[in-house]
């Protein structure tokens, strides 16, 4: 299953913010837990409607979103040597 199957944006649900399908759990909420170092078990305890796969899908969604939004890296100048 891909994040496209599990993450939805519907203007009628949470003002169109990305949520996990069938829930009102915001993707950014799960990302916040992960950013704070919370283990998957804690997330699942706090949101019993979620599965471990849901948490992995949120990470995949965030990775795909970041690759779309970030500008291409600027090449290092020739005089800069990278160790």
PDB file with one MODEL, atoms N, CA, C and O in Angstrom:
MODEL        1
ATOM      1  N   UNK A   1       0.842  -1.182   0.000  1.00  0.00           N
ATOM      2  CA  UNK A   1       0.000   0.000   0.000  1.00  0.00           C
ATOM      3  C   UNK A   1       0.883   1.240   0.000  1.00  0.00           C
ATOM      4  O   UNK A   1       1.910   1.282   0.678  1.00  0.00           O
ATOM      5  N   UNK A   2       0.480   2.240  -0.759  1.00  0.00           N
ATOM      6  CA  UNK A   2       1.248   3.477  -0.850  1.00  0.00           C
ATOM      7  C   UNK A   2       0.552   4.580  -0.065  1.00  0.00           C
ATOM      8  O   UNK A   2      -0.600   4.439   0.346  1.00  0.00           O
ATOM      9  N   UNK A   3       1.266   5.670   0.134  1.00  0.00           N
ATOM     10  CA  UNK A   3       0.659   6.758   0.894  1.00  0.00           C
ATOM     11  C   UNK A   3      -0.525   7.352   0.141  1.00  0.00           C
ATOM     12  O   UNK A   3      -1.427   7.911   0.764  1.00  0.00           O
ATOM     13  N   UNK A   4      -0.542   7.244  -1.183  1.00  0.00           N
ATOM     14  CA  UNK A   4      -1.677   7.760  -1.939  1.00  0.00           C
ATOM     15  C   UNK A   4      -2.967   7.029  -1.583  1.00  0.00           C
ATOM     16  O   UNK A   4      -4.052   7.598  -1.701  1.00  0.00           O
ATOM     17  N   UNK A   5      -2.862   5.782  -1.151  1.00  0.00           N
ATOM     18  CA  UNK A   5      -4.036   5.004  -0.760  1.00  0.00           C
ATOM     19  C   UNK A   5      -4.504   5.332   0.659  1.00  0.00           C
ATOM     20  O   UNK A   5      -5.675   5.135   0.982  1.00  0.00           O
ATOM     21  N   UNK A   6      -3.611   5.823   1.499  1.00  0.00           N
ATOM     22  CA  UNK A   6      -3.917   6.001   2.920  1.00  0.00           C
ATOM     23  C   UNK A   6      -4.063   7.447   3.366  1.00  0.00           C
ATOM     24  O   UNK A   6      -4.717   7.714   4.374  1.00  0.00           O
ATOM     25  N   UNK A   7      -3.469   8.382   2.641  1.00  0.00           N
ATOM     26  CA  UNK A   7      -3.516   9.787   3.031  1.00  0.00           C
ATOM     27  C   UNK A   7      -4.507  10.502   2.114  1.00  0.00           C
ATOM     28  O   UNK A   7      -4.418  10.402   0.891  1.00  0.00           O
ATOM     29  N   UNK A   8      -5.445  11.218   2.715  1.00  0.00           N
ATOM     30  CA  UNK A   8      -6.447  11.927   1.919  1.00  0.00           C
ATOM     31  C   UNK A   8      -6.514  13.391   2.319  1.00  0.00           C
ATOM     32  O   UNK A   8      -6.184  13.773   3.442  1.00  0.00           O
ATOM     33  N   UNK A   9      -6.953  14.196   1.358  1.00  0.00           N
ATOM     34  CA  UNK A   9      -7.230  15.617   1.590  1.00  0.00           C
ATOM     35  C   UNK A   9      -8.647  15.857   1.087  1.00  0.00           C
ATOM     36  O   UNK A   9      -8.929  15.741  -0.105  1.00  0.00           O
ATOM     37  N   UNK A  10      -9.515  16.190   2.005  1.00  0.00           N
ATOM     38  CA  UNK A  10     -10.911  16.427   1.673  1.00  0.00           C
ATOM     39  C   UNK A  10     -11.317  17.726   2.357  1.00  0.00           C
ATOM     40  O   UNK A  10     -11.206  17.837   3.578  1.00  0.00           O
ATOM     41  N   UNK A  11     -11.782  18.705   1.597  1.00  0.00           N
ATOM     42  CA  UNK A  11     -12.160  19.981   2.214  1.00  0.00           C
ATOM     43  C   UNK A  11     -13.179  19.831   3.342  1.00  0.00           C
ATOM     44  O   UNK A  11     -13.263  20.695   4.215  1.00  0.00           O
ATOM     45  N   UNK A  12     -13.949  18.753   3.336  1.00  0.00           N
ATOM     46  CA  UNK A  12     -14.961  18.536   4.374  1.00  0.00           C
ATOM     47  C   UNK A  12     -14.377  17.908   5.639  1.00  0.00           C
ATOM     48  O   UNK A  12     -15.066  17.809   6.654  1.00  0.00           O
ATOM     49  N   UNK A  13     -13.112  17.483   5.585  1.00  0.00           N
ATOM     50  CA  UNK A  13     -12.464  16.844   6.743  1.00  0.00           C
ATOM     51  C   UNK A  13     -11.249  17.678   7.122  1.00  0.00           C
ATOM     52  O   UNK A  13     -10.311  17.814   6.336  1.00  0.00           O
ATOM     53  N   UNK A  14     -11.268  18.225   8.309  1.00  0.00           N
ATOM     54  CA  UNK A  14     -10.135  19.002   8.849  1.00  0.00           C
ATOM     55  C   UNK A  14      -9.660  20.081   7.874  1.00  0.00           C
ATOM     56  O   UNK A  14      -8.460  20.313   7.720  1.00  0.00           O
ATOM     57  N   UNK A  15     -10.625  20.736   7.219  1.00  0.00           N
ATOM     58  CA  UNK A  15     -10.315  21.832   6.284  1.00  0.00           C
ATOM     59  C   UNK A  15      -9.345  21.443   5.178  1.00  0.00           C
ATOM     60  O   UNK A  15      -8.579  22.277   4.697  1.00  0.00           O
ATOM     61  N   UNK A  16      -9.377  20.184   4.777  1.00  0.00           N
ATOM     62  CA  UNK A  16      -8.539  19.747   3.667  1.00  0.00           C
ATOM     63  C   UNK A  16      -7.109  19.421   4.030  1.00  0.00           C
ATOM     64  O   UNK A  16      -6.303  19.137   3.145  1.00  0.00           O
ATOM     65  N   UNK A  17      -6.770  19.453   5.315  1.00  0.00           N
ATOM     66  CA  UNK A  17      -5.421  19.070   5.724  1.00  0.00           C
ATOM     67  C   UNK A  17      -5.264  17.557   5.533  1.00  0.00           C
ATOM     68  O   UNK A  17      -6.240  16.818   5.663  1.00  0.00           O
ATOM     69  N   UNK A  18      -4.061  17.094   5.229  1.00  0.00           N
ATOM     70  CA  UNK A  18      -3.878  15.655   5.025  1.00  0.00           C
ATOM     71  C   UNK A  18      -4.165  14.868   6.312  1.00  0.00           C
ATOM     72  O   UNK A  18      -3.650  15.184   7.384  1.00  0.00           O
ATOM     73  N   UNK A  19      -4.998  13.841   6.169  1.00  0.00           N
ATOM     74  CA  UNK A  19      -5.338  12.949   7.282  1.00  0.00           C
ATOM     75  C   UNK A  19      -5.196  11.506   6.819  1.00  0.00           C
ATOM     76  O   UNK A  19      -5.125  11.224   5.623  1.00  0.00           O
ATOM     77  N   UNK A  20      -5.156  10.613   7.776  1.00  0.00           N
ATOM     78  CA  UNK A  20      -5.136   9.191   7.469  1.00  0.00           C
ATOM     79  C   UNK A  20      -6.571   8.772   7.143  1.00  0.00           C
ATOM     80  O   UNK A  20      -7.496   9.042   7.908  1.00  0.00           O
ATOM     81  N   UNK A  21      -6.742   8.110   5.997  1.00  0.00           N
ATOM     82  CA  UNK A  21      -8.068   7.734   5.507  1.00  0.00           C
ATOM     83  C   UNK A  21      -8.887   7.038   6.591  1.00  0.00           C
ATOM     84  O   UNK A  21      -8.391   6.161   7.298  1.00  0.00           O
ATOM     85  N   UNK A  22     -10.136   7.441   6.706  1.00  0.00           N
ATOM     86  CA  UNK A  22     -11.048   6.842   7.669  1.00  0.00           C
ATOM     87  C   UNK A  22     -10.914   7.398   9.076  1.00  0.00           C
ATOM     88  O   UNK A  22     -11.582   6.929   9.998  1.00  0.00           O
ATOM     89  N   UNK A  23     -10.051   8.397   9.247  1.00  0.00           N
ATOM     90  CA  UNK A  23      -9.855   9.011  10.561  1.00  0.00           C
ATOM     91  C   UNK A  23      -9.858  10.528  10.394  1.00  0.00           C
ATOM     92  O   UNK A  23      -9.949  11.050   9.283  1.00  0.00           O
ATOM     93  N   UNK A  24      -9.759  11.199  11.495  1.00  0.00           N
ATOM     94  CA  UNK A  24      -9.532  12.641  11.479  1.00  0.00           C
ATOM     95  C   UNK A  24      -8.151  12.936  12.078  1.00  0.00           C
ATOM     96  O   UNK A  24      -7.899  14.037  12.568  1.00  0.00           O
ATOM     97  N   UNK A  25      -7.279  11.954  12.030  1.00  0.00           N
ATOM     98  CA  UNK A  25      -5.922  12.103  12.569  1.00  0.00           C
ATOM     99  C   UNK A  25      -5.067  12.794  11.505  1.00  0.00           C
ATOM    100  O   UNK A  25      -4.856  12.273  10.410  1.00  0.00           O
ATOM    101  N   UNK A  26      -4.589  13.974  11.862  1.00  0.00           N
ATOM    102  CA  UNK A  26      -3.774  14.758  10.936  1.00  0.00           C
ATOM    103  C   UNK A  26      -2.388  14.140  10.760  1.00  0.00           C
ATOM    104  O   UNK A  26      -1.779  13.649  11.710  1.00  0.00           O
ATOM    105  N   UNK A  27      -1.916  14.180   9.526  1.00  0.00           N
ATOM    106  CA  UNK A  27      -0.556  13.721   9.239  1.00  0.00           C
ATOM    107  C   UNK A  27       0.443  14.505  10.078  1.00  0.00           C
ATOM    108  O   UNK A  27       1.394  13.933  10.611  1.00  0.00           O
ATOM    109  N   UNK A  28       0.228  15.818  10.198  1.00  0.00           N
ATOM    110  CA  UNK A  28       1.188  16.637  10.952  1.00  0.00           C
ATOM    111  C   UNK A  28       1.217  16.267  12.436  1.00  0.00           C
ATOM    112  O   UNK A  28       2.240  16.448  13.095  1.00  0.00           O
ATOM    113  N   UNK A  29       0.119  15.757  12.962  1.00  0.00           N
ATOM    114  CA  UNK A  29       0.104  15.321  14.359  1.00  0.00           C
ATOM    115  C   UNK A  29       1.043  14.130  14.543  1.00  0.00           C
ATOM    116  O   UNK A  29       1.836  14.096  15.485  1.00  0.00           O
ATOM    117  N   UNK A  30       0.950  13.162  13.645  1.00  0.00           N
ATOM    118  CA  UNK A  30       1.823  11.979  13.732  1.00  0.00           C
ATOM    119  C   UNK A  30       3.277  12.390  13.520  1.00  0.00           C
ATOM    120  O   UNK A  30       4.168  11.900  14.214  1.00  0.00           O
ATOM    121  N   UNK A  31       3.519  13.281  12.571  1.00  0.00           N
ATOM    122  CA  UNK A  31       4.891  13.759  12.353  1.00  0.00           C
ATOM    123  C   UNK A  31       5.430  14.470  13.590  1.00  0.00           C
ATOM    124  O   UNK A  31       6.613  14.350  13.912  1.00  0.00           O
ATOM    125  N   UNK A  32       4.575  15.203  14.277  1.00  0.00           N
ATOM    126  CA  UNK A  32       4.991  15.867  15.517  1.00  0.00           C
ATOM    127  C   UNK A  32       5.412  14.868  16.576  1.00  0.00           C
ATOM    128  O   UNK A  32       6.421  15.062  17.254  1.00  0.00           O
ATOM    129  N   UNK A  33       4.644  13.799  16.720  1.00  0.00           N
ATOM    130  CA  UNK A  33       5.020  12.744  17.659  1.00  0.00           C
ATOM    131  C   UNK A  33       6.390  12.177  17.293  1.00  0.00           C
ATOM    132  O   UNK A  33       7.262  12.030  18.149  1.00  0.00           O
ATOM    133  N   UNK A  34       6.564  11.864  16.019  1.00  0.00           N
ATOM    134  CA  UNK A  34       7.835  11.274  15.583  1.00  0.00           C
ATOM    135  C   UNK A  34       8.992  12.243  15.776  1.00  0.00           C
ATOM    136  O   UNK A  34      10.084  11.838  16.171  1.00  0.00           O
ATOM    137  N   UNK A  35       8.757  13.522  15.498  1.00  0.00           N
ATOM    138  CA  UNK A  35       9.809  14.531  15.665  1.00  0.00           C
ATOM    139  C   UNK A  35      10.244  14.655  17.121  1.00  0.00           C
ATOM    140  O   UNK A  35      11.394  14.986  17.406  1.00  0.00           O
ATOM    141  N   UNK A  36       9.314  14.387  18.041  1.00  0.00           N
ATOM    142  CA  UNK A  36       9.633  14.447  19.469  1.00  0.00           C
ATOM    143  C   UNK A  36      10.269  13.148  19.969  1.00  0.00           C
ATOM    144  O   UNK A  36      10.584  13.016  21.152  1.00  0.00           O
ATOM    145  N   UNK A  37      10.453  12.189  19.052  1.00  0.00           N
ATOM    146  CA  UNK A  37      11.108  10.941  19.425  1.00  0.00           C
ATOM    147  C   UNK A  37      10.179   9.894  20.007  1.00  0.00           C
ATOM    148  O   UNK A  37      10.637   8.896  20.563  1.00  0.00           O
ATOM    149  N   UNK A  38       8.874  10.113  19.886  1.00  0.00           N
ATOM    150  CA  UNK A  38       7.927   9.141  20.433  1.00  0.00           C
ATOM    151  C   UNK A  38       7.973   7.849  19.622  1.00  0.00           C
ATOM    152  O   UNK A  38       8.019   7.897  18.392  1.00  0.00           O
ATOM    153  N   UNK A  39       7.961   6.717  20.278  1.00  0.00           N
ATOM    154  CA  UNK A  39       7.961   5.443  19.559  1.00  0.00           C
ATOM    155  C   UNK A  39       6.591   5.166  18.933  1.00  0.00           C
ATOM    156  O   UNK A  39       5.573   5.703  19.368  1.00  0.00           O
ATOM    157  N   UNK A  40       6.592   4.336  17.926  1.00  0.00           N
ATOM    158  CA  UNK A  40       5.345   3.974  17.251  1.00  0.00           C
ATOM    159  C   UNK A  40       4.322   3.438  18.238  1.00  0.00           C
ATOM    160  O   UNK A  40       3.133   3.729  18.113  1.00  0.00           O
ATOM    161  N   UNK A  41       4.763   2.663  19.211  1.00  0.00           N
ATOM    162  CA  UNK A  41       3.849   2.101  20.209  1.00  0.00           C
ATOM    163  C   UNK A  41       3.075   3.175  20.954  1.00  0.00           C
ATOM    164  O   UNK A  41       1.894   2.993  21.248  1.00  0.00           O
ATOM    165  N   UNK A  42       3.717   4.281  21.262  1.00  0.00           N
ATOM    166  CA  UNK A  42       3.047   5.389  21.958  1.00  0.00           C
ATOM    167  C   UNK A  42       1.996   6.027  21.054  1.00  0.00           C
ATOM    168  O   UNK A  42       0.899   6.360  21.502  1.00  0.00           O
ATOM    169  N   UNK A  43       2.343   6.194  19.770  1.00  0.00           N
ATOM    170  CA  UNK A  43       1.399   6.773  18.813  1.00  0.00           C
ATOM    171  C   UNK A  43       0.171   5.874  18.702  1.00  0.00           C
ATOM    172  O   UNK A  43      -0.962   6.357  18.709  1.00  0.00           O
ATOM    173  N   UNK A  44       0.399   4.576  18.600  1.00  0.00           N
ATOM    174  CA  UNK A  44      -0.718   3.635  18.466  1.00  0.00           C
ATOM    175  C   UNK A  44      -1.564   3.592  19.736  1.00  0.00           C
ATOM    176  O   UNK A  44      -2.775   3.383  19.665  1.00  0.00           O
ATOM    177  N   UNK A  45      -0.946   3.785  20.880  1.00  0.00           N
ATOM    178  CA  UNK A  45      -1.708   3.816  22.136  1.00  0.00           C
ATOM    179  C   UNK A  45      -2.581   5.069  22.209  1.00  0.00           C
ATOM    180  O   UNK A  45      -3.716   5.012  22.680  1.00  0.00           O
ATOM    181  N   UNK A  46      -2.047   6.201  21.742  1.00  0.00           N
ATOM    182  CA  UNK A  46      -2.795   7.453  21.782  1.00  0.00           C
ATOM    183  C   UNK A  46      -3.856   7.543  20.682  1.00  0.00           C
ATOM    184  O   UNK A  46      -4.849   8.256  20.828  1.00  0.00           O
ATOM    185  N   UNK A  47      -3.643   6.823  19.593  1.00  0.00           N
ATOM    186  CA  UNK A  47      -4.581   6.831  18.459  1.00  0.00           C
ATOM    187  C   UNK A  47      -4.901   5.384  18.085  1.00  0.00           C
ATOM    188  O   UNK A  47      -4.351   4.868  17.112  1.00  0.00           O
ATOM    189  N   UNK A  48      -5.772   4.727  18.832  1.00  0.00           N
ATOM    190  CA  UNK A  48      -6.033   3.302  18.623  1.00  0.00           C
ATOM    191  C   UNK A  48      -6.622   2.959  17.253  1.00  0.00           C
ATOM    192  O   UNK A  48      -6.619   1.791  16.862  1.00  0.00           O
ATOM    193  N   UNK A  49      -7.120   3.945  16.525  1.00  0.00           N
ATOM    194  CA  UNK A  49      -7.649   3.660  15.187  1.00  0.00           C
ATOM    195  C   UNK A  49      -6.543   3.495  14.151  1.00  0.00           C
ATOM    196  O   UNK A  49      -6.807   3.071  13.025  1.00  0.00           O
ATOM    197  N   UNK A  50      -5.308   3.828  14.520  1.00  0.00           N
ATOM    198  CA  UNK A  50      -4.185   3.731  13.586  1.00  0.00           C
ATOM    199  C   UNK A  50      -3.502   2.378  13.678  1.00  0.00           C
ATOM    200  O   UNK A  50      -3.631   1.655  14.666  1.00  0.00           O
ATOM    201  N   UNK A  51      -2.771   2.058  12.617  1.00  0.00           N
ATOM    202  CA  UNK A  51      -1.951   0.853  12.582  1.00  0.00           C
ATOM    203  C   UNK A  51      -0.489   1.258  12.411  1.00  0.00           C
ATOM    204  O   UNK A  51      -0.174   2.409  12.111  1.00  0.00           O
ATOM    205  N   UNK A  52       0.377   0.298  12.607  1.00  0.00           N
ATOM    206  CA  UNK A  52       1.801   0.559  12.395  1.00  0.00           C
ATOM    207  C   UNK A  52       2.042   0.979  10.948  1.00  0.00           C
ATOM    208  O   UNK A  52       2.867   1.852  10.678  1.00  0.00           O
ATOM    209  N   UNK A  53       1.326   0.361  10.028  1.00  0.00           N
ATOM    210  CA  UNK A  53       1.453   0.733   8.615  1.00  0.00           C
ATOM    211  C   UNK A  53       1.066   2.193   8.388  1.00  0.00           C
ATOM    212  O   UNK A  53       1.694   2.877   7.578  1.00  0.00           O
ATOM    213  N   UNK A  54       0.052   2.675   9.084  1.00  0.00           N
ATOM    214  CA  UNK A  54      -0.356   4.074   8.962  1.00  0.00           C
ATOM    215  C   UNK A  54       0.797   5.009   9.319  1.00  0.00           C
ATOM    216  O   UNK A  54       1.023   6.014   8.645  1.00  0.00           O
ATOM    217  N   UNK A  55       1.515   4.675  10.371  1.00  0.00           N
ATOM    218  CA  UNK A  55       2.640   5.517  10.798  1.00  0.00           C
ATOM    219  C   UNK A  55       3.732   5.504   9.724  1.00  0.00           C
ATOM    220  O   UNK A  55       4.301   6.550   9.412  1.00  0.00           O
ATOM    221  N   UNK A  56       4.028   4.341   9.162  1.00  0.00           N
ATOM    222  CA  UNK A  56       5.034   4.259   8.094  1.00  0.00           C
ATOM    223  C   UNK A  56       4.594   5.053   6.872  1.00  0.00           C
ATOM    224  O   UNK A  56       5.415   5.701   6.222  1.00  0.00           O
ATOM    225  N   UNK A  57       3.306   5.006   6.558  1.00  0.00           N
ATOM    226  CA  UNK A  57       2.774   5.735   5.408  1.00  0.00           C
ATOM    227  C   UNK A  57       2.919   7.245   5.611  1.00  0.00           C
ATOM    228  O   UNK A  57       3.190   7.977   4.660  1.00  0.00           O
ATOM    229  N   UNK A  58       2.740   7.704   6.835  1.00  0.00           N
ATOM    230  CA  UNK A  58       2.910   9.131   7.128  1.00  0.00           C
ATOM    231  C   UNK A  58       4.355   9.550   6.840  1.00  0.00           C
ATOM    232  O   UNK A  58       4.587  10.624   6.283  1.00  0.00           O
ATOM    233  N   UNK A  59       5.310   8.724   7.208  1.00  0.00           N
ATOM    234  CA  UNK A  59       6.719   9.036   6.941  1.00  0.00           C
ATOM    235  C   UNK A  59       6.972   9.063   5.433  1.00  0.00           C
ATOM    236  O   UNK A  59       7.673   9.946   4.940  1.00  0.00           O
ATOM    237  N   UNK A  60       6.410   8.109   4.704  1.00  0.00           N
ATOM    238  CA  UNK A  60       6.573   8.077   3.251  1.00  0.00           C
ATOM    239  C   UNK A  60       5.955   9.321   2.609  1.00  0.00           C
ATOM    240  O   UNK A  60       6.529   9.903   1.689  1.00  0.00           O
ATOM    241  N   UNK A  61       4.793   9.719   3.097  1.00  0.00           N
ATOM    242  CA  UNK A  61       4.129  10.923   2.597  1.00  0.00           C
ATOM    243  C   UNK A  61       5.001  12.150   2.839  1.00  0.00           C
ATOM    244  O   UNK A  61       5.164  12.985   1.949  1.00  0.00           O
ATOM    245  N   UNK A  62       5.561  12.260   4.042  1.00  0.00           N
ATOM    246  CA  UNK A  62       6.410  13.408   4.373  1.00  0.00           C
ATOM    247  C   UNK A  62       7.659  13.435   3.488  1.00  0.00           C
ATOM    248  O   UNK A  62       8.076  14.498   3.029  1.00  0.00           O
ATOM    249  N   UNK A  63       8.249  12.272   3.254  1.00  0.00           N
ATOM    250  CA  UNK A  63       9.440  12.208   2.403  1.00  0.00           C
ATOM    251  C   UNK A  63       9.112  12.639   0.976  1.00  0.00           C
ATOM    252  O   UNK A  63       9.869  13.392   0.362  1.00  0.00           O
ATOM    253  N   UNK A  64       8.003  12.171   0.457  1.00  0.00           N
ATOM    254  CA  UNK A  64       7.601  12.543  -0.897  1.00  0.00           C
ATOM    255  C   UNK A  64       7.278  14.034  -0.966  1.00  0.00           C
ATOM    256  O   UNK A  64       7.632  14.703  -1.937  1.00  0.00           O
ATOM    257  N   UNK A  65       6.614  14.550   0.050  1.00  0.00           N
ATOM    258  CA  UNK A  65       6.274  15.975   0.073  1.00  0.00           C
ATOM    259  C   UNK A  65       7.533  16.836   0.130  1.00  0.00           C
ATOM    260  O   UNK A  65       7.614  17.866  -0.540  1.00  0.00           O
ATOM    261  N   UNK A  66       8.495  16.425   0.914  1.00  0.00           N
ATOM    262  CA  UNK A  66       9.737  17.192   1.041  1.00  0.00           C
ATOM    263  C   UNK A  66      10.496  17.205  -0.279  1.00  0.00           C
ATOM    264  O   UNK A  66      11.067  18.230  -0.652  1.00  0.00           O
ATOM    265  N   UNK A  67      10.510  16.086  -0.987  1.00  0.00           N
ATOM    266  CA  UNK A  67      11.253  16.050  -2.242  1.00  0.00           C
ATOM    267  C   UNK A  67      10.581  16.911  -3.301  1.00  0.00           C
ATOM    268  O   UNK A  67      11.254  17.383  -4.217  1.00  0.00           O
ATOM    269  N   UNK A  68       9.282  17.128  -3.203  1.00  0.00           N
ATOM    270  CA  UNK A  68       8.578  17.978  -4.159  1.00  0.00           C
ATOM    271  C   UNK A  68       8.794  19.452  -3.860  1.00  0.00           C
ATOM    272  O   UNK A  68       8.856  20.262  -4.785  1.00  0.00           O
ATOM    273  N   UNK A  69       8.910  19.818  -2.594  1.00  0.00           N
ATOM    274  CA  UNK A  69       8.950  21.217  -2.188  1.00  0.00           C
ATOM    275  C   UNK A  69      10.346  21.809  -2.107  1.00  0.00           C
ATOM    276  O   UNK A  69      10.505  23.028  -2.181  1.00  0.00           O
ATOM    277  N   UNK A  70      11.343  20.980  -1.961  1.00  0.00           N
ATOM    278  CA  UNK A  70      12.694  21.502  -1.779  1.00  0.00           C
ATOM    279  C   UNK A  70      13.317  21.872  -3.118  1.00  0.00           C
ATOM    280  O   UNK A  70      13.160  21.150  -4.103  1.00  0.00           O
ATOM    281  N   UNK A  71      14.016  22.987  -3.152  1.00  0.00           N
ATOM    282  CA  UNK A  71      14.715  23.327  -4.397  1.00  0.00           C
ATOM    283  C   UNK A  71      15.888  22.378  -4.604  1.00  0.00           C
ATOM    284  O   UNK A  71      16.381  21.764  -3.657  1.00  0.00           O
ATOM    285  N   UNK A  72      16.318  22.268  -5.833  1.00  0.00           N
ATOM    286  CA  UNK A  72      17.487  21.436  -6.126  1.00  0.00           C
ATOM    287  C   UNK A  72      18.699  22.021  -5.407  1.00  0.00           C
ATOM    288  O   UNK A  72      18.836  23.241  -5.320  1.00  0.00           O
ATOM    289  N   UNK A  73      19.580  21.163  -4.891  1.00  0.00           N
ATOM    290  CA  UNK A  73      20.759  21.684  -4.186  1.00  0.00           C
ATOM    291  C   UNK A  73      21.675  22.443  -5.141  1.00  0.00           C
ATOM    292  O   UNK A  73      21.804  22.101  -6.317  1.00  0.00           O
ATOM    293  N   UNK A  74      22.299  23.469  -4.606  1.00  0.00           N
ATOM    294  CA  UNK A  74      23.255  24.256  -5.382  1.00  0.00           C
ATOM    295  C   UNK A  74      24.583  23.516  -5.381  1.00  0.00           C
ATOM    296  O   UNK A  74      25.060  23.111  -4.321  1.00  0.00           O
ATOM    297  N   UNK A  75      25.189  23.332  -6.547  1.00  0.00           N
ATOM    298  CA  UNK A  75      26.486  22.657  -6.585  1.00  0.00           C
ATOM    299  C   UNK A  75      27.525  23.450  -5.799  1.00  0.00           C
ATOM    300  O   UNK A  75      27.494  24.680  -5.781  1.00  0.00           O
ATOM    301  N   UNK A  76      28.434  22.747  -5.158  1.00  0.00           N
ATOM    302  CA  UNK A  76      29.514  23.407  -4.423  1.00  0.00           C
ATOM    303  C   UNK A  76      30.467  24.063  -5.420  1.00  0.00           C
ATOM    304  O   UNK A  76      30.733  23.506  -6.485  1.00  0.00           O
ATOM    305  N   UNK A  77      30.984  25.248  -5.079  1.00  0.00           N
ATOM    306  CA  UNK A  77      31.966  25.894  -5.968  1.00  0.00           C
ATOM    307  C   UNK A  77      33.185  24.987  -6.146  1.00  0.00           C
ATOM    308  O   UNK A  77      33.511  24.193  -5.264  1.00  0.00           O
ATOM    309  N   UNK A  78      33.841  25.111  -7.275  1.00  0.00           N
ATOM    310  CA  UNK A  78      34.985  24.247  -7.576  1.00  0.00           C
ATOM    311  C   UNK A  78      36.115  24.394  -6.578  1.00  0.00           C
ATOM    312  O   UNK A  78      36.841  23.433  -6.325  1.00  0.00           O
ATOM    313  N   UNK A  79      36.280  25.584  -6.001  1.00  0.00           N
ATOM    314  CA  UNK A  79      37.394  25.787  -5.075  1.00  0.00           C
ATOM    315  C   UNK A  79      37.135  25.185  -3.685  1.00  0.00           C
ATOM    316  O   UNK A  79      38.063  25.100  -2.881  1.00  0.00           O
ATOM    317  N   UNK A  80      35.927  24.778  -3.393  1.00  0.00           N
ATOM    318  CA  UNK A  80      35.616  24.178  -2.103  1.00  0.00           C
ATOM    319  C   UNK A  80      35.883  22.680  -2.201  1.00  0.00           C
ATOM    320  O   UNK A  80      35.361  21.992  -3.078  1.00  0.00           O
ATOM    321  N   UNK A  81      36.702  22.200  -1.285  1.00  0.00           N
ATOM    322  CA  UNK A  81      36.999  20.766  -1.252  1.00  0.00           C
ATOM    323  C   UNK A  81      36.190  20.114  -0.148  1.00  0.00           C
ATOM    324  O   UNK A  81      36.187  20.577   0.992  1.00  0.00           O
ATOM    325  N   UNK A  82      35.521  19.060  -0.490  1.00  0.00           N
ATOM    326  CA  UNK A  82      34.707  18.338   0.482  1.00  0.00           C
ATOM    327  C   UNK A  82      35.489  17.125   0.933  1.00  0.00           C
ATOM    328  O   UNK A  82      35.983  16.346   0.117  1.00  0.00           O
ATOM    329  N   UNK A  83      35.597  16.973   2.253  1.00  0.00           N
ATOM    330  CA  UNK A  83      36.369  15.860   2.801  1.00  0.00           C
ATOM    331  C   UNK A  83      35.670  14.561   2.614  1.00  0.00           C
ATOM    332  O   UNK A  83      36.186  13.519   3.019  1.00  0.00           O
TER     333      UNK A  83
ENDMDL
END
